[in-house]
């Protein structure tokens, strides 16, 4: 199968731009024969590589990244991660699934945090509560219902009034907020850099090494520009880009999402983003806006989406400005220093696709916008499945498996109809 389309983002990742420059590893050259080849050096690929070295010491592993570490989607997200499954609205229907999934999220987060601690990865890992903010009456109904279910499940959650949200975050925009403490924040580009750069020597990382063709002739053959690989086992850790190799086309779609971070504030302005030294706001509708305090004196907003293609930088800038200024009108004079887009893999039913595609070929995709702990978990579990240390049943029983999506053009038409409906429902939540 041939991969001909690789995403080249319109703008650099703001998270990566905030860090000191990093020298990419050299592109793969020549011919190679290995036991394992992993395509994609994001959270899933890094976790799979690390776990394989633990289960199969000494095996040579090629980790191939089409771009550079920190500039891919793993370095472009909001940096929220949590052991607790926290749906937008917890209902009687999804409460049982949230409870079933939470132990797996905890496993992924524990594996991730242990790696961060062991190797001293400086990625701003901070435990600080997240607020599910409601800007509309419908959003308030959702989070009040979630509060009742979280109480029944024994998870600490506190309902904040408008004034309490404003005091903590500086914004008067939200009617109320549901505060859940067991959440964490990271600098995502620093995290993925640290995870990849701390891999054992048996993992050979090559950046700017796009796999152009993948097929099986007894063993798996990978063709790159100026290089070739023969491998016993291949892991596709490229999320929705698995479609470009001919796999999971009827399970995954690619959505682009967008974020901006303000310039640094002076002391006077920094007082306008609340009393909490670290906070995050999640929306009360899936089409809503995520916000976060970045360090002591910046604000991030993440919103908007586009189907299988990126919006223009000018469009993103203007639309994110409106969203930001609606929330912090008293800080409207601050400029955005960084604006960027990223991708995420979505599935129709919200469940990931995970497991064996073919003999010696495995994949994971469709974290649905929550990929740090979940992607880590799925990569770890793929390695265990490959090494004979696990099976599909427990994980797929909890998460489910991504279901069928109609082909194009019906898929695109359907998405756009649902997006228009969702934006209308979201209203001020966006």
One Martini backbone bead per residue (centre of mass of N, CA, C, O) as a GRO file, in nm:
protein
  430
    1UNK     BB    1   0.100   0.034   0.018
    2UNK     BB    2   0.039   0.382  -0.040
    3UNK     BB    3   0.187   0.695   0.060
    4UNK     BB    4   0.101   1.040  -0.055
    5UNK     BB    5  -0.015   1.183   0.216
    6UNK     BB    6   0.125   1.456   0.398
    7UNK     BB    7   0.129   1.659   0.662
    8UNK     BB    8   0.163   2.019   0.615
    9UNK     BB    9   0.179   2.266   0.808
   10UNK     BB   10   0.130   2.609   0.802
   11UNK     BB   11   0.235   2.610   1.106
   12UNK     BB   12   0.399   2.616   1.374
   13UNK     BB   13   0.440   2.506   1.678
   14UNK     BB   14   0.411   2.678   1.966
   15UNK     BB   15   0.535   2.483   2.166
   16UNK     BB   16   0.802   2.439   2.007
   17UNK     BB   17   0.881   2.748   1.987
   18UNK     BB   18   0.927   2.773   2.311
   19UNK     BB   19   1.173   2.607   2.257
   20UNK     BB   20   1.456   2.490   2.214
   21UNK     BB   21   1.640   2.382   1.987
   22UNK     BB   22   1.633   2.082   1.779
   23UNK     BB   23   1.809   1.808   1.663
   24UNK     BB   24   1.752   1.608   1.427
   25UNK     BB   25   1.742   1.312   1.315
   26UNK     BB   26   1.843   1.124   1.079
   27UNK     BB   27   1.778   1.002   0.795
   28UNK     BB   28   1.709   0.733   0.632
   29UNK     BB   29   1.953   0.495   0.501
   30UNK     BB   30   1.928   0.238   0.315
   31UNK     BB   31   1.941  -0.096   0.427
   32UNK     BB   32   1.703  -0.290   0.634
   33UNK     BB   33   1.694  -0.540   0.911
   34UNK     BB   34   1.413  -0.605   1.122
   35UNK     BB   35   1.182  -0.674   1.364
   36UNK     BB   36   1.097  -0.363   1.409
   37UNK     BB   37   0.846  -0.127   1.282
   38UNK     BB   38   0.776   0.221   1.345
   39UNK     BB   39   0.510   0.437   1.249
   40UNK     BB   40   0.553   0.689   1.447
   41UNK     BB   41   0.656   0.958   1.697
   42UNK     BB   42   0.445   0.943   1.915
   43UNK     BB   43   0.287   0.830   2.182
   44UNK     BB   44   0.239   0.546   2.067
   45UNK     BB   45   0.519   0.485   1.943
   46UNK     BB   46   0.689   0.536   2.201
   47UNK     BB   47   0.547   0.324   2.382
   48UNK     BB   48   0.596   0.078   2.205
   49UNK     BB   49   0.903   0.092   2.203
   50UNK     BB   50   0.953   0.078   2.508
   51UNK     BB   51   0.799  -0.189   2.564
   52UNK     BB   52   0.960  -0.372   2.370
   53UNK     BB   53   1.232  -0.343   2.526
   54UNK     BB   54   1.116  -0.489   2.782
   55UNK     BB   55   1.010  -0.764   2.630
   56UNK     BB   56   1.262  -0.739   2.392
   57UNK     BB   57   1.562  -0.754   2.445
   58UNK     BB   58   1.772  -0.639   2.170
   59UNK     BB   59   1.578  -0.553   1.974
   60UNK     BB   60   1.543  -0.409   1.672
   61UNK     BB   61   1.428  -0.064   1.635
   62UNK     BB   62   1.229   0.124   1.417
   63UNK     BB   63   1.175   0.483   1.421
   64UNK     BB   64   0.943   0.657   1.210
   65UNK     BB   65   0.955   1.002   1.101
   66UNK     BB   66   0.830   1.224   0.875
   67UNK     BB   67   0.917   1.445   1.052
   68UNK     BB   68   0.938   1.620   1.354
   69UNK     BB   69   0.988   1.632   1.674
   70UNK     BB   70   0.710   1.846   1.786
   71UNK     BB   71   0.551   1.893   1.490
   72UNK     BB   72   0.345   1.713   1.545
   73UNK     BB   73   0.048   1.633   1.693
   74UNK     BB   74   0.180   1.582   1.979
   75UNK     BB   75   0.283   1.907   1.963
   76UNK     BB   76  -0.048   2.040   1.926
   77UNK     BB   77  -0.195   2.027   2.180
   78UNK     BB   78  -0.327   2.121   2.500
   79UNK     BB   79  -0.213   1.935   2.755
   80UNK     BB   80  -0.425   1.729   2.847
   81UNK     BB   81  -0.451   1.505   3.137
   82UNK     BB   82  -0.616   1.194   3.265
   83UNK     BB   83  -0.735   0.927   3.453
   84UNK     BB   84  -1.012   1.041   3.423
   85UNK     BB   85  -1.316   0.997   3.292
   86UNK     BB   86  -1.456   1.305   3.117
   87UNK     BB   87  -1.720   1.373   2.993
   88UNK     BB   88  -1.911   1.620   2.887
   89UNK     BB   89  -2.164   1.419   2.959
   90UNK     BB   90  -2.285   1.259   3.228
   91UNK     BB   91  -2.467   0.959   3.208
   92UNK     BB   92  -2.629   0.671   3.239
   93UNK     BB   93  -2.511   0.560   2.966
   94UNK     BB   94  -2.183   0.652   3.022
   95UNK     BB   95  -2.090   0.582   3.315
   96UNK     BB   96  -1.997   0.286   3.280
   97UNK     BB   97  -1.775   0.348   3.073
   98UNK     BB   98  -1.613   0.542   3.246
   99UNK     BB   99  -1.543   0.327   3.460
  100UNK     BB  100  -1.406   0.119   3.264
  101UNK     BB  101  -1.180   0.322   3.147
  102UNK     BB  102  -1.020   0.448   3.386
  103UNK     BB  103  -0.804   0.222   3.445
  104UNK     BB  104  -0.664   0.266   3.168
  105UNK     BB  105  -0.590   0.558   3.202
  106UNK     BB  106  -0.416   0.503   3.452
  107UNK     BB  107  -0.212   0.325   3.309
  108UNK     BB  108  -0.113   0.532   3.105
  109UNK     BB  109  -0.034   0.752   3.310
  110UNK     BB  110   0.167   0.584   3.477
  111UNK     BB  111   0.365   0.524   3.248
  112UNK     BB  112   0.422   0.817   3.181
  113UNK     BB  113   0.507   0.932   3.465
  114UNK     BB  114   0.740   0.733   3.510
  115UNK     BB  115   0.909   0.833   3.272
  116UNK     BB  116   0.936   1.125   3.354
  117UNK     BB  117   1.080   1.064   3.623
  118UNK     BB  118   1.319   0.883   3.535
  119UNK     BB  119   1.420   1.118   3.302
  120UNK     BB  120   1.354   1.415   3.367
  121UNK     BB  121   1.110   1.546   3.219
  122UNK     BB  122   1.060   1.876   3.099
  123UNK     BB  123   0.686   1.932   3.088
  124UNK     BB  124   0.506   2.068   3.315
  125UNK     BB  125   0.400   1.876   3.520
  126UNK     BB  126   0.059   1.932   3.645
  127UNK     BB  127  -0.152   1.947   3.915
  128UNK     BB  128  -0.481   2.053   3.806
  129UNK     BB  129  -0.773   2.164   3.779
  130UNK     BB  130  -1.068   2.121   3.593
  131UNK     BB  131  -1.305   2.309   3.393
  132UNK     BB  132  -1.640   2.279   3.316
  133UNK     BB  133  -1.772   2.505   3.100
  134UNK     BB  134  -2.074   2.715   3.100
  135UNK     BB  135  -2.247   2.937   2.857
  136UNK     BB  136  -2.517   2.776   2.873
  137UNK     BB  137  -2.803   2.622   2.959
  138UNK     BB  138  -2.732   2.348   2.836
  139UNK     BB  139  -2.452   2.328   2.965
  140UNK     BB  140  -2.550   2.339   3.257
  141UNK     BB  141  -2.715   2.080   3.248
  142UNK     BB  142  -2.477   1.892   3.188
  143UNK     BB  143  -2.298   1.952   3.444
  144UNK     BB  144  -2.511   1.885   3.658
  145UNK     BB  145  -2.540   1.592   3.574
  146UNK     BB  146  -2.241   1.517   3.613
  147UNK     BB  147  -2.226   1.573   3.914
  148UNK     BB  148  -2.415   1.345   4.004
  149UNK     BB  149  -2.244   1.109   3.881
  150UNK     BB  150  -1.977   1.166   4.026
  151UNK     BB  151  -2.087   1.130   4.308
  152UNK     BB  152  -2.177   0.830   4.269
  153UNK     BB  153  -1.864   0.747   4.184
  154UNK     BB  154  -1.663   0.912   4.392
  155UNK     BB  155  -1.598   1.193   4.258
  156UNK     BB  156  -1.450   1.484   4.289
  157UNK     BB  157  -1.684   1.766   4.271
  158UNK     BB  158  -1.731   2.118   4.180
  159UNK     BB  159  -1.954   2.384   4.183
  160UNK     BB  160  -1.930   2.679   4.001
  161UNK     BB  161  -1.975   2.990   3.978
  162UNK     BB  162  -1.931   3.262   3.799
  163UNK     BB  163  -1.755   3.402   4.017
  164UNK     BB  164  -1.560   3.162   4.063
  165UNK     BB  165  -1.451   3.142   3.779
  166UNK     BB  166  -1.348   3.433   3.760
  167UNK     BB  167  -1.153   3.432   4.003
  168UNK     BB  168  -0.970   3.191   3.877
  169UNK     BB  169  -0.964   3.300   3.542
  170UNK     BB  170  -1.096   3.605   3.462
  171UNK     BB  171  -1.373   3.502   3.343
  172UNK     BB  172  -1.728   3.601   3.271
  173UNK     BB  173  -1.852   3.390   3.053
  174UNK     BB  174  -1.951   3.183   3.266
  175UNK     BB  175  -2.212   3.051   3.445
  176UNK     BB  176  -2.040   2.783   3.503
  177UNK     BB  177  -1.854   2.514   3.688
  178UNK     BB  178  -1.677   2.199   3.676
  179UNK     BB  179  -1.469   2.074   3.925
  180UNK     BB  180  -1.170   1.871   3.863
  181UNK     BB  181  -0.874   1.763   4.009
  182UNK     BB  182  -0.785   1.494   3.836
  183UNK     BB  183  -0.554   1.677   3.670
  184UNK     BB  184  -0.334   1.752   3.385
  185UNK     BB  185  -0.034   1.926   3.271
  186UNK     BB  186   0.139   1.997   2.960
  187UNK     BB  187   0.412   2.019   2.740
  188UNK     BB  188   0.386   1.855   2.452
  189UNK     BB  189   0.661   1.898   2.307
  190UNK     BB  190   0.839   1.829   2.552
  191UNK     BB  191   0.728   1.547   2.593
  192UNK     BB  192   0.788   1.409   2.317
  193UNK     BB  193   1.082   1.465   2.317
  194UNK     BB  194   1.152   1.315   2.583
  195UNK     BB  195   1.043   1.035   2.508
  196UNK     BB  196   1.224   0.991   2.253
  197UNK     BB  197   1.516   1.076   2.371
  198UNK     BB  198   1.484   0.828   2.609
  199UNK     BB  199   1.532   0.600   2.443
  200UNK     BB  200   1.676   0.329   2.381
  201UNK     BB  201   1.937   0.227   2.175
  202UNK     BB  202   1.755   0.004   2.021
  203UNK     BB  203   1.621   0.267   1.928
  204UNK     BB  204   1.589   0.387   1.592
  205UNK     BB  205   1.579   0.716   1.509
  206UNK     BB  206   1.399   0.869   1.226
  207UNK     BB  207   1.379   1.159   1.056
  208UNK     BB  208   1.251   1.245   0.769
  209UNK     BB  209   1.087   0.938   0.729
  210UNK     BB  210   0.894   0.856   0.485
  211UNK     BB  211   0.654   0.627   0.411
  212UNK     BB  212   0.553   0.523   0.081
  213UNK     BB  213   0.565   0.198   0.123
  214UNK     BB  214   0.347  -0.095   0.203
  215UNK     BB  215   0.435  -0.448   0.209
  216UNK     BB  216   0.374  -0.807   0.164
  217UNK     BB  217   0.662  -1.053   0.131
  218UNK     BB  218   0.624  -1.233   0.392
  219UNK     BB  219   0.744  -0.971   0.465
  220UNK     BB  220   0.795  -0.644   0.546
  221UNK     BB  221   0.786  -0.360   0.319
  222UNK     BB  222   0.976  -0.054   0.310
  223UNK     BB  223   0.949   0.264   0.147
  224UNK     BB  224   1.183   0.523   0.089
  225UNK     BB  225   1.376   0.793   0.059
  226UNK     BB  226   1.670   0.620   0.022
  227UNK     BB  227   1.509   0.364   0.151
  228UNK     BB  228   1.492   0.036   0.326
  229UNK     BB  229   1.262  -0.215   0.474
  230UNK     BB  230   1.277  -0.512   0.674
  231UNK     BB  231   1.001  -0.673   0.859
  232UNK     BB  232   0.821  -0.857   1.081
  233UNK     BB  233   0.708  -0.592   1.233
  234UNK     BB  234   0.431  -0.356   1.222
  235UNK     BB  235   0.357  -0.017   1.329
  236UNK     BB  236   0.070   0.194   1.317
  237UNK     BB  237   0.137   0.532   1.456
  238UNK     BB  238  -0.074   0.752   1.264
  239UNK     BB  239  -0.354   0.725   1.284
  240UNK     BB  240  -0.534   0.847   1.019
  241UNK     BB  241  -0.285   0.780   0.820
  242UNK     BB  242  -0.357   0.482   0.765
  243UNK     BB  243  -0.521   0.542   0.507
  244UNK     BB  244  -0.262   0.585   0.316
  245UNK     BB  245  -0.217   0.251   0.338
  246UNK     BB  246  -0.531   0.122   0.331
  247UNK     BB  247  -0.626   0.171   0.632
  248UNK     BB  248  -0.915   0.254   0.801
  249UNK     BB  249  -1.115   0.408   0.600
  250UNK     BB  250  -1.390   0.293   0.767
  251UNK     BB  251  -1.301   0.451   1.069
  252UNK     BB  252  -1.147   0.727   0.987
  253UNK     BB  253  -1.091   1.074   1.066
  254UNK     BB  254  -0.972   1.401   0.982
  255UNK     BB  255  -0.906   1.662   1.215
  256UNK     BB  256  -0.877   2.000   1.243
  257UNK     BB  257  -0.714   2.201   1.486
  258UNK     BB  258  -0.695   2.509   1.699
  259UNK     BB  259  -0.438   2.746   1.820
  260UNK     BB  260  -0.354   2.991   2.087
  261UNK     BB  261  -0.098   3.223   2.212
  262UNK     BB  262  -0.007   3.457   2.399
  263UNK     BB  263   0.155   3.691   2.500
  264UNK     BB  264   0.326   3.824   2.735
  265UNK     BB  265   0.256   3.944   3.047
  266UNK     BB  266   0.216   4.166   3.265
  267UNK     BB  267   0.140   4.207   3.587
  268UNK     BB  268  -0.130   4.349   3.544
  269UNK     BB  269  -0.254   4.143   3.342
  270UNK     BB  270  -0.217   3.873   3.507
  271UNK     BB  271  -0.453   3.945   3.706
  272UNK     BB  272  -0.677   3.874   3.464
  273UNK     BB  273  -0.633   3.527   3.507
  274UNK     BB  274  -0.642   3.481   3.804
  275UNK     BB  275  -0.567   3.285   4.104
  276UNK     BB  276  -0.485   3.045   3.948
  277UNK     BB  277  -0.180   2.921   3.844
  278UNK     BB  278  -0.355   2.667   3.732
  279UNK     BB  279  -0.562   2.620   3.435
  280UNK     BB  280  -0.867   2.467   3.293
  281UNK     BB  281  -1.098   2.469   3.007
  282UNK     BB  282  -1.382   2.296   2.930
  283UNK     BB  283  -1.637   2.211   2.740
  284UNK     BB  284  -2.010   2.164   2.706
  285UNK     BB  285  -1.917   2.105   2.402
  286UNK     BB  286  -1.765   1.952   2.135
  287UNK     BB  287  -1.760   2.255   1.979
  288UNK     BB  288  -1.588   2.387   2.175
  289UNK     BB  289  -1.373   2.558   2.408
  290UNK     BB  290  -1.034   2.559   2.497
  291UNK     BB  291  -0.857   2.647   2.800
  292UNK     BB  292  -0.536   2.802   2.917
  293UNK     BB  293  -0.288   2.834   3.142
  294UNK     BB  294   0.043   2.961   3.062
  295UNK     BB  295   0.185   2.977   3.306
  296UNK     BB  296   0.178   3.306   3.440
  297UNK     BB  297   0.129   3.491   3.133
  298UNK     BB  298  -0.078   3.302   2.964
  299UNK     BB  299  -0.309   3.222   2.688
  300UNK     BB  300  -0.511   2.953   2.575
  301UNK     BB  301  -0.677   2.867   2.265
  302UNK     BB  302  -0.916   2.607   2.156
  303UNK     BB  303  -1.055   2.568   1.824
  304UNK     BB  304  -1.210   2.449   1.587
  305UNK     BB  305  -1.281   2.290   1.259
  306UNK     BB  306  -1.163   2.054   1.001
  307UNK     BB  307  -1.199   1.858   0.704
  308UNK     BB  308  -0.920   1.722   0.565
  309UNK     BB  309  -0.826   2.032   0.625
  310UNK     BB  310  -0.675   2.349   0.627
  311UNK     BB  311  -0.691   2.645   0.735
  312UNK     BB  312  -0.623   2.956   0.720
  313UNK     BB  313  -0.438   3.163   0.908
  314UNK     BB  314  -0.629   3.413   0.894
  315UNK     BB  315  -0.887   3.267   0.984
  316UNK     BB  316  -0.788   3.160   1.251
  317UNK     BB  317  -0.704   3.425   1.383
  318UNK     BB  318  -0.985   3.571   1.375
  319UNK     BB  319  -1.155   3.350   1.524
  320UNK     BB  320  -0.983   3.332   1.784
  321UNK     BB  321  -1.009   3.626   1.868
  322UNK     BB  322  -1.312   3.626   1.927
  323UNK     BB  323  -1.300   3.410   2.146
  324UNK     BB  324  -1.103   3.548   2.336
  325UNK     BB  325  -1.246   3.833   2.370
  326UNK     BB  326  -1.509   3.716   2.497
  327UNK     BB  327  -1.349   3.622   2.765
  328UNK     BB  328  -1.107   3.869   2.753
  329UNK     BB  329  -1.174   4.191   2.714
  330UNK     BB  330  -0.947   4.315   2.915
  331UNK     BB  331  -0.723   4.154   2.696
  332UNK     BB  332  -0.746   4.254   2.386
  333UNK     BB  333  -0.449   4.387   2.348
  334UNK     BB  334  -0.343   4.115   2.315
  335UNK     BB  335  -0.138   3.913   2.146
  336UNK     BB  336  -0.054   3.670   1.930
  337UNK     BB  337   0.229   3.461   1.908
  338UNK     BB  338   0.065   3.186   1.859
  339UNK     BB  339  -0.042   2.991   1.564
  340UNK     BB  340  -0.218   2.672   1.513
  341UNK     BB  341  -0.226   2.339   1.384
  342UNK     BB  342  -0.400   2.016   1.404
  343UNK     BB  343  -0.447   1.665   1.453
  344UNK     BB  344  -0.721   1.423   1.460
  345UNK     BB  345  -0.869   1.112   1.538
  346UNK     BB  346  -1.187   1.003   1.428
  347UNK     BB  347  -1.491   0.851   1.535
  348UNK     BB  348  -1.819   0.772   1.536
  349UNK     BB  349  -1.823   0.631   1.854
  350UNK     BB  350  -1.539   0.709   2.018
  351UNK     BB  351  -1.368   0.466   1.939
  352UNK     BB  352  -1.100   0.296   1.901
  353UNK     BB  353  -0.845   0.162   1.701
  354UNK     BB  354  -0.721  -0.176   1.792
  355UNK     BB  355  -0.459  -0.390   1.657
  356UNK     BB  356  -0.490  -0.638   1.417
  357UNK     BB  357  -0.462  -0.641   1.057
  358UNK     BB  358  -0.220  -0.846   1.017
  359UNK     BB  359   0.041  -1.018   0.959
  360UNK     BB  360   0.256  -0.820   1.144
  361UNK     BB  361   0.009  -0.599   1.174
  362UNK     BB  362  -0.032  -0.288   1.349
  363UNK     BB  363  -0.281  -0.066   1.520
  364UNK     BB  364  -0.360   0.287   1.601
  365UNK     BB  365  -0.673   0.479   1.637
  366UNK     BB  366  -0.881   0.719   1.770
  367UNK     BB  367  -0.869   0.932   2.037
  368UNK     BB  368  -1.060   1.185   2.023
  369UNK     BB  369  -0.873   1.421   2.172
  370UNK     BB  370  -0.723   1.190   2.392
  371UNK     BB  371  -0.382   1.105   2.351
  372UNK     BB  372  -0.180   1.081   2.586
  373UNK     BB  373  -0.279   0.844   2.767
  374UNK     BB  374  -0.419   0.670   2.549
  375UNK     BB  375  -0.181   0.644   2.351
  376UNK     BB  376   0.005   0.513   2.554
  377UNK     BB  377  -0.166   0.268   2.614
  378UNK     BB  378  -0.194   0.156   2.321
  379UNK     BB  379   0.109   0.115   2.276
  380UNK     BB  380   0.163  -0.074   2.512
  381UNK     BB  381  -0.053  -0.291   2.430
  382UNK     BB  382   0.065  -0.362   2.157
  383UNK     BB  383   0.331  -0.475   2.260
  384UNK     BB  384   0.197  -0.699   2.432
  385UNK     BB  385   0.052  -0.840   2.202
  386UNK     BB  386   0.306  -0.907   2.032
  387UNK     BB  387   0.453  -1.055   2.295
  388UNK     BB  388   0.217  -1.225   2.446
  389UNK     BB  389   0.091  -1.027   2.707
  390UNK     BB  390  -0.191  -1.006   2.549
  391UNK     BB  391  -0.530  -0.889   2.471
  392UNK     BB  392  -0.827  -0.757   2.356
  393UNK     BB  393  -1.066  -0.778   2.554
  394UNK     BB  394  -1.040  -0.571   2.792
  395UNK     BB  395  -1.011  -0.312   2.619
  396UNK     BB  396  -1.255  -0.346   2.419
  397UNK     BB  397  -1.473  -0.371   2.635
  398UNK     BB  398  -1.432  -0.076   2.733
  399UNK     BB  399  -1.400   0.103   2.454
  400UNK     BB  400  -1.423  -0.043   2.212
  401UNK     BB  401  -1.485  -0.025   1.850
  402UNK     BB  402  -1.456   0.107   1.569
  403UNK     BB  403  -1.680   0.198   1.338
  404UNK     BB  404  -1.849   0.243   1.065
  405UNK     BB  405  -1.792   0.451   0.770
  406UNK     BB  406  -1.881   0.620   0.527
  407UNK     BB  407  -1.808   0.697   0.226
  408UNK     BB  408  -1.714   0.873  -0.021
  409UNK     BB  409  -1.909   1.160  -0.007
  410UNK     BB  410  -2.085   1.099   0.250
  411UNK     BB  411  -1.892   1.170   0.477
  412UNK     BB  412  -1.854   1.473   0.423
  413UNK     BB  413  -2.151   1.549   0.425
  414UNK     BB  414  -2.210   1.445   0.712
  415UNK     BB  415  -2.009   1.616   0.864
  416UNK     BB  416  -2.114   1.899   0.778
  417UNK     BB  417  -2.391   1.863   0.899
  418UNK     BB  418  -2.300   1.808   1.192
  419UNK     BB  419  -2.134   2.066   1.227
  420UNK     BB  420  -2.362   2.269   1.192
  421UNK     BB  421  -2.532   2.158   1.422
  422UNK     BB  422  -2.316   2.183   1.646
  423UNK     BB  423  -2.269   2.490   1.627
  424UNK     BB  424  -2.558   2.566   1.695
  425UNK     BB  425  -2.564   2.422   1.973
  426UNK     BB  426  -2.318   2.557   2.105
  427UNK     BB  427  -2.272   2.844   2.049
  428UNK     BB  428  -2.116   2.997   2.317
  429UNK     BB  429  -1.918   2.753   2.357
  430UNK     BB  430  -1.743   2.874   2.107
   0.00000   0.00000   0.00000
